[in-house]
Amino acid sequence: MLVVWKCCLSPAAARASAKAFAPGPASAIRWPTLTQKTVNMSTRTRSARFQAATAKRRTLREIVMAPAGESAFTVGKGVLAGASAFGLGALCYYGLGMSSEAGAYEKSMVWPEYVRQRVRDTYTYFGGSIVITAASALAVSRHPAMLNLVMRNSWLAIGASFAAMIGTGMVARSLPYREGLGAKQAAWALHCGVMGALVAPLCLLGGPILTRAACYTAGVVSGLSTVAACAPSEKFLNMGGPLAVGLGFVFASSLGSMFLPPTTALGAGLYSLSMYGGLVLFGGFLLYDTQRIVKIAETYPLYAAQPYDPVNASISIYLDTLNIFIRIAMLLAGGGSRRK
């Protein structure tokens, strides 16, 4: 609000001024009326505050697309460090036999031979899956046309990739198992080959990074498998529900990170959830699936209509290991924080 006031000189002051400065009679001089306008300081302060508050208001798009900070990656590293500490603690606790309950390793001493054979067959197929995937990825990476095909980022390419990955996996799981080479084994090999083709772009990261990622993955998988083997038989079998919920969040964040760069605030959050959260999640899945394999091998009827299926059992831990490897390789390539 503006405050207006008028200051008029009194007649006495006017005459005194006239005598001092004017040679003529005082009545001949006409003095102007002075008008001064001032701005209330409190009003000016409120106006400045309003302008500052208006300047600070940002749209949702501006907030989402703002430059990424370090908070998302710091939280992700903290979660990963906490999960690693938990894993090491569990390895020491169960590995040293401090648990009062018997684990799968102790029970394996009294397993019948067919249970041992089931577990061996499962991990034989698991090793074969790793070999086929690595060979397929290497072959695709050496053909520029095929590599360019799997690196496309359009909706059509993404849909085709998901269809090939899920379709071959469903076919491999649905076929009945028979010993030796058959349709089941062919579908399993095809599924592993498709997965290798889809991860072939990782070969662009270079040999040193992939070698380190493979060594780290081997260490993580070995450690978690040891924890699952030494822990009580059903210790981690109750995590199925929380793991399924976490898988939904990680899947959604992985889709979002395909289109939002991690240099933005939202993209950084999605990338951190997909990488760090996914690494912790699939570590939990590996614990769950390892104990599930042992449980099924122990309890599956020996003379059932359909024999025990080591192919289906191996696919679960194979996918867990592949997801762990992908995330470790991406984190190593990005310096552990963000893509360059």
C-alpha positions as CSV (number, residue, x, y, z in Angstrom):
1,M,0.0,0.0,0.0
2,L,1.2,3.5,-0.9
3,V,1.2,6.2,1.8
4,V,0.7,9.8,0.5
5,W,1.4,12.8,2.6
6,K,1.7,16.6,1.8
7,C,4.1,19.0,3.4
8,C,3.1,22.7,2.9
9,L,5.3,25.4,4.2
10,S,3.6,27.7,6.8
11,P,3.2,31.5,5.9
12,A,5.9,32.5,8.4
13,A,8.4,30.0,7.0
14,A,7.6,31.2,3.5
15,R,8.2,34.8,4.4
16,A,11.5,34.0,6.1
17,S,12.7,32.1,3.2
18,A,11.6,34.9,0.8
19,K,13.6,37.5,2.7
20,A,16.6,35.4,2.8
21,F,16.7,34.4,-0.8
22,A,14.4,36.7,-2.8
23,P,15.2,40.4,-3.5
24,G,11.6,41.3,-4.1
25,P,8.6,41.4,-1.8
26,A,7.6,38.1,-0.2
27,S,4.1,38.4,-1.6
28,A,5.4,38.2,-5.1
29,I,6.8,34.7,-4.6
30,R,4.6,31.6,-5.2
31,W,5.9,28.6,-3.3
32,P,5.0,25.1,-4.7
33,T,3.4,22.5,-2.7
34,L,5.7,19.5,-2.2
35,T,4.2,16.0,-2.5
36,Q,6.3,12.9,-1.5
37,K,5.3,9.3,-2.1
38,T,6.9,6.5,-0.1
39,V,6.5,2.7,-0.1
40,N,5.6,0.9,3.0
41,M,8.6,-1.3,3.9
42,S,6.4,-4.1,5.2
43,T,4.5,-4.2,2.0
44,R,7.8,-4.3,0.0
45,T,9.0,-7.2,2.1
46,R,5.8,-9.2,1.5
47,S,6.0,-8.5,-2.2
48,A,9.6,-9.7,-2.3
49,R,8.7,-12.9,-0.4
50,F,5.8,-13.6,-2.8
51,Q,8.0,-13.2,-5.8
52,A,10.6,-15.5,-4.2
53,A,8.0,-18.1,-3.4
54,T,6.6,-17.9,-6.9
55,A,10.1,-18.4,-8.4
56,K,10.6,-21.5,-6.3
57,R,7.4,-23.2,-7.5
58,R,8.2,-25.8,-10.1
59,T,6.1,-28.0,-12.2
60,L,6.1,-31.7,-11.8
61,R,7.9,-32.1,-15.1
62,E,10.7,-29.7,-13.8
63,I,11.0,-31.7,-10.6
64,V,11.2,-35.0,-12.4
65,M,13.6,-33.8,-15.1
66,A,15.8,-31.9,-12.7
67,P,19.5,-32.9,-12.7
68,A,20.2,-36.0,-10.6
69,G,21.9,-35.7,-7.3
70,E,23.8,-38.2,-5.3
71,S,21.1,-39.1,-2.9
72,A,19.6,-41.9,-5.0
73,F,22.9,-43.6,-5.5
74,T,24.0,-43.1,-1.9
75,V,20.8,-44.8,-0.7
76,G,21.4,-47.6,-3.2
77,K,24.9,-48.2,-2.0
78,G,23.8,-48.1,1.6
79,V,21.1,-50.8,0.9
80,L,23.6,-52.9,-0.9
81,A,26.2,-52.6,1.9
82,G,23.6,-53.6,4.4
83,A,22.6,-56.6,2.4
84,S,26.3,-57.6,2.0
85,A,26.8,-57.3,5.7
86,F,23.8,-59.5,6.3
87,G,25.0,-62.1,3.9
88,L,28.5,-62.2,5.4
89,G,27.0,-62.5,8.9
90,A,24.7,-65.3,7.8
91,L,27.6,-67.1,6.2
92,C,29.6,-66.9,9.3
93,Y,26.7,-67.8,11.6
94,Y,25.5,-70.8,9.6
95,G,28.8,-71.8,8.2
96,L,30.4,-72.2,11.6
97,G,27.5,-74.3,12.8
98,M,26.2,-71.8,15.3
99,S,22.5,-72.6,14.4
100,S,20.7,-75.1,16.6
101,E,18.9,-76.6,13.6
102,A,20.4,-78.9,11.0
103,G,20.9,-77.4,7.6
104,A,20.8,-79.0,4.2
105,Y,24.5,-79.8,4.3
106,E,24.2,-81.8,7.5
107,K,21.1,-83.6,6.1
108,S,23.0,-84.4,2.9
109,M,25.1,-86.9,4.8
110,V,22.0,-89.2,5.1
111,W,20.5,-88.5,1.7
112,P,19.7,-91.5,-0.5
113,E,21.6,-91.7,-3.7
114,Y,18.7,-90.6,-5.9
115,V,18.5,-87.3,-4.0
116,R,22.2,-86.7,-4.5
117,Q,21.7,-87.5,-8.2
118,R,18.9,-85.0,-8.6
119,V,20.9,-82.2,-7.1
120,R,23.9,-83.1,-9.3
121,D,21.8,-83.1,-12.4
122,T,20.2,-79.8,-11.5
123,Y,23.6,-78.1,-11.1
124,T,24.9,-79.8,-14.3
125,Y,22.1,-78.2,-16.3
126,F,22.9,-74.9,-14.5
127,G,26.5,-75.0,-15.6
128,G,25.4,-75.9,-19.1
129,S,23.1,-72.9,-19.1
130,I,26.0,-70.6,-18.3
131,V,28.2,-72.0,-21.0
132,I,25.5,-71.8,-23.7
133,T,24.6,-68.2,-22.7
134,A,28.2,-67.1,-22.8
135,A,28.8,-68.7,-26.2
136,S,25.7,-67.2,-27.7
137,A,26.5,-63.7,-26.4
138,L,30.0,-63.9,-27.8
139,A,28.7,-65.1,-31.2
140,V,26.1,-62.3,-31.5
141,S,28.6,-59.7,-30.4
142,R,30.9,-60.6,-33.3
143,H,28.2,-60.0,-35.9
144,P,27.4,-56.3,-36.2
145,A,24.0,-56.8,-37.9
146,M,22.7,-59.1,-35.1
147,L,24.2,-56.9,-32.4
148,N,22.4,-53.9,-33.9
149,L,19.2,-55.9,-34.0
150,V,19.2,-56.7,-30.3
151,M,20.3,-53.2,-29.3
152,R,17.3,-51.4,-30.8
153,N,15.3,-49.5,-28.2
154,S,11.9,-49.2,-29.9
155,W,8.7,-50.6,-28.4
156,L,8.6,-53.2,-31.2
157,A,12.1,-54.4,-30.4
158,I,11.5,-54.5,-26.7
159,G,8.2,-56.4,-27.2
160,A,9.9,-58.9,-29.5
161,S,12.7,-59.4,-27.0
162,F,10.3,-60.1,-24.1
163,A,8.2,-62.4,-26.3
164,A,11.3,-64.4,-27.3
165,M,12.6,-64.6,-23.8
166,I,9.3,-65.5,-22.1
167,G,8.1,-67.7,-25.0
168,T,11.2,-69.9,-25.1
169,G,11.2,-70.2,-21.3
170,M,7.6,-71.3,-21.2
171,V,8.2,-73.9,-23.9
172,A,11.2,-75.3,-22.1
173,R,9.3,-75.5,-18.8
174,S,6.2,-77.0,-20.2
175,L,7.7,-80.0,-22.0
176,P,8.0,-83.2,-20.0
177,Y,11.5,-84.2,-18.9
178,R,13.1,-87.4,-20.3
179,E,16.7,-88.5,-19.7
180,G,19.1,-88.0,-22.5
181,L,18.7,-85.6,-25.4
182,G,15.2,-84.7,-26.5
183,A,12.7,-81.9,-27.1
184,K,13.0,-80.7,-23.5
185,Q,16.8,-80.3,-23.8
186,A,16.5,-78.6,-27.2
187,A,14.0,-76.1,-25.9
188,W,16.3,-75.5,-22.9
189,A,19.3,-74.9,-25.1
190,L,17.2,-72.5,-27.3
191,H,16.1,-70.5,-24.3
192,C,19.7,-70.1,-23.0
193,G,20.8,-69.1,-26.5
194,V,18.1,-66.4,-26.7
195,M,19.1,-65.1,-23.3
196,G,22.7,-65.0,-24.5
197,A,21.7,-63.0,-27.6
198,L,19.8,-60.5,-25.4
199,V,22.7,-59.8,-23.1
200,A,25.3,-59.7,-26.0
201,P,25.4,-55.8,-25.8
202,L,27.3,-56.3,-22.5
203,C,30.3,-57.4,-24.5
204,L,30.8,-53.8,-25.5
205,L,31.8,-53.1,-21.9
206,G,35.1,-54.8,-22.6
207,G,36.9,-57.9,-21.4
208,P,38.3,-56.6,-18.1
209,I,35.0,-55.4,-16.8
210,L,33.2,-58.6,-17.8
211,T,35.9,-60.7,-16.3
212,R,35.7,-58.8,-13.0
213,A,31.9,-59.1,-13.1
214,A,32.1,-62.8,-13.7
215,C,34.5,-63.2,-10.8
216,Y,32.3,-61.1,-8.5
217,T,29.2,-63.0,-9.6
218,A,30.9,-66.4,-8.9
219,G,31.8,-65.2,-5.4
220,V,28.3,-63.9,-4.7
221,V,26.6,-67.1,-6.0
222,S,29.0,-69.3,-4.2
223,G,28.6,-67.4,-0.9
224,L,24.8,-67.3,-1.1
225,S,24.6,-71.0,-2.1
226,T,26.7,-71.8,0.9
227,V,24.4,-69.8,3.2
228,A,21.4,-71.6,1.8
229,A,23.0,-75.0,2.2
230,C,24.2,-74.4,5.7
231,A,21.0,-72.7,6.9
232,P,18.0,-74.7,8.2
233,S,16.2,-76.4,5.3
234,E,13.2,-74.0,5.2
235,K,14.8,-70.8,6.6
236,F,14.4,-68.9,3.3
237,L,11.4,-70.6,1.8
238,N,9.1,-68.1,3.5
239,M,10.4,-65.2,1.5
240,G,8.4,-66.0,-1.6
241,G,5.7,-63.3,-1.1
242,P,8.1,-60.3,-0.3
243,L,10.3,-61.4,-3.2
244,A,7.4,-61.4,-5.6
245,V,6.4,-57.8,-4.5
246,G,10.0,-56.7,-4.9
247,L,10.2,-58.2,-8.3
248,G,7.3,-56.1,-9.5
249,F,9.0,-52.9,-8.3
250,V,12.3,-53.8,-9.9
251,F,10.6,-54.8,-13.1
252,A,8.8,-51.5,-13.3
253,S,11.9,-49.5,-12.5
254,S,13.9,-51.4,-15.2
255,L,11.3,-50.5,-17.8
256,G,11.3,-46.9,-16.8
257,S,15.1,-46.7,-16.8
258,M,15.0,-47.7,-20.5
259,F,13.4,-44.3,-21.4
260,L,14.5,-42.0,-18.6
261,P,18.3,-41.2,-18.5
262,P,19.9,-41.5,-15.0
263,T,21.1,-37.9,-15.3
264,T,17.5,-36.8,-14.3
265,A,16.1,-37.0,-10.7
266,L,13.5,-39.6,-11.6
267,G,15.8,-41.5,-13.9
268,A,18.4,-41.7,-11.2
269,G,15.9,-43.1,-8.7
270,L,14.7,-45.7,-11.2
271,Y,18.2,-46.7,-12.2
272,S,19.3,-47.0,-8.5
273,L,16.3,-49.2,-7.7
274,S,16.8,-51.3,-10.8
275,M,20.6,-51.8,-10.2
276,Y,21.1,-51.9,-6.4
277,G,17.6,-53.0,-5.5
278,G,17.7,-55.7,-8.2
279,L,21.1,-57.0,-7.0
280,V,19.7,-57.4,-3.4
281,L,16.4,-58.9,-4.7
282,F,18.0,-61.6,-6.9
283,G,20.4,-62.4,-4.1
284,G,17.3,-63.2,-2.0
285,F,15.8,-65.2,-4.9
286,L,19.0,-67.2,-5.1
287,L,18.7,-68.1,-1.4
288,Y,15.0,-69.0,-1.9
289,D,15.5,-71.1,-5.1
290,T,18.5,-73.0,-3.7
291,Q,16.6,-74.2,-0.7
292,R,13.6,-74.9,-3.0
293,I,15.7,-77.1,-5.2
294,V,16.9,-79.1,-2.2
295,K,13.4,-79.3,-0.8
296,I,11.9,-80.7,-4.0
297,A,14.8,-83.1,-4.5
298,E,14.2,-84.5,-1.0
299,T,10.4,-84.7,-1.2
300,Y,9.6,-85.5,-4.9
301,P,8.3,-89.1,-5.1
302,L,10.8,-91.6,-6.6
303,Y,8.1,-93.5,-8.6
304,A,6.0,-90.5,-9.7
305,A,4.3,-90.5,-13.2
306,Q,6.6,-87.7,-14.2
307,P,10.2,-88.0,-13.1
308,Y,12.0,-85.2,-11.3
309,D,12.8,-82.4,-13.7
310,P,16.3,-80.9,-13.2
311,V,15.9,-78.6,-16.2
312,N,13.1,-76.6,-14.6
313,A,14.9,-76.6,-11.3
314,S,18.1,-75.2,-12.9
315,I,16.3,-72.5,-14.8
316,S,15.4,-70.6,-11.6
317,I,18.9,-70.3,-10.3
318,Y,20.2,-69.7,-13.8
319,L,18.0,-66.6,-14.2
320,D,19.0,-65.4,-10.7
321,T,22.7,-65.7,-11.5
322,L,22.2,-64.0,-14.9
323,N,20.4,-61.0,-13.3
324,I,23.1,-60.7,-10.7
325,F,25.9,-60.7,-13.3
326,I,24.1,-58.1,-15.5
327,R,23.8,-55.7,-12.6
328,I,27.3,-56.2,-11.3
329,A,28.7,-55.5,-14.9
330,M,26.6,-52.4,-15.2
331,L,27.6,-51.0,-11.9
332,L,31.3,-51.7,-12.7
333,A,30.9,-50.0,-16.1
334,G,29.3,-46.9,-14.5
335,G,31.9,-46.5,-11.7
336,G,29.4,-47.8,-9.1
337,S,27.2,-44.8,-9.3
338,R,25.8,-43.8,-12.7
339,R,26.2,-44.3,-16.4
340,K,28.7,-42.2,-18.1
